[in-house]
Structure formats: C-alpha cells, structure tokens
Amino acid sequence: MNFHVIISPRAEREFEDQLLYLAERSPQGANDWALEFEKAIIILGDAPNRHGFAPENSDHEQEIRQILFKTRRGNPYRLLYTIAGKRVLVLTLRGLGQDFTEFD
C-alpha cells in the first residue's frame, strides 16, 4: 500500500450496522459484502486518485471522492473519502437508496 487508509468512526459504525443488517438476512451474504468492502479499502491504499469525485464534492472545500463496490446481487455501495498527503480518510459508507450526505 502506498497510502495509509483511515476509517472514520462514522464509517466504522455504518459498516458495522450494515454488516449486522445483512447478517440477519444472510450470513454468507454479509461475509461476501465484508470481503468486497475490504477489497475497496485495499484499492484505496494503492491508488485513491484513480477514482472520481463524489456528487457531494461540490458542497465541500475538501475534495470528496468515491469508490464503488457491489454485492454479489449487484447492489451498489459507495465509500466517500478524502486524500491528505499519503493518507486516505474514509468519511462515510452509503448504500442503495441512501441520500447524499452532509459531513460534520
């Protein structure tokens, strides 16, 4: 990894909440989803600049980028993040049907 990826407390909570939600419906689906999340984190550590800006970018001073990953069924999720030097801060996790988000 060329970049150090930091997951914000907010994104960590969102990950845990989504994982619990999925696990109640399909333990295997939850496991598969978690693996896709981990792959996205690894990709961010290698090349965060190759991903485009999130729709939320225009509402903030800092650049807000996104990486997309999908479940096996094709449901999209977005990790929104910012880059500062050699650090990538994952700000939030957004799922299917969730509105754009505001940051503190």
C-alpha positions, 0 to 999 in steps of 0.5 A: 500500500502506498497510502495509509487508509483511515476509517472514520468512526462514522464509517466504522459504525455504518459498516458495522450496522450494515454488516449486522443488517445483512447478517440477519438476512444472510450470513454468507451474504454479509461475509461476501459484502465484508470481503468486497468492502475490504477489497475497496479499502485495499484499492484505496491504499494503492491508488485513491486518485484513480477514482472520481469525485463524489456528487457531494464534492461540490458542497465541500472545500475538501475534495470528496471522492468515491469508490464503488463496490457491489454485492454479489446481487449487484447492489451498489455501495459507495465509500466517500473519502478524502486524500491528505498527503499519503493518507486516505480518510474514509468519511462515510459508507452509503448504500442503495437508496441512501441520500447524499450526505452532509459531513460534520 
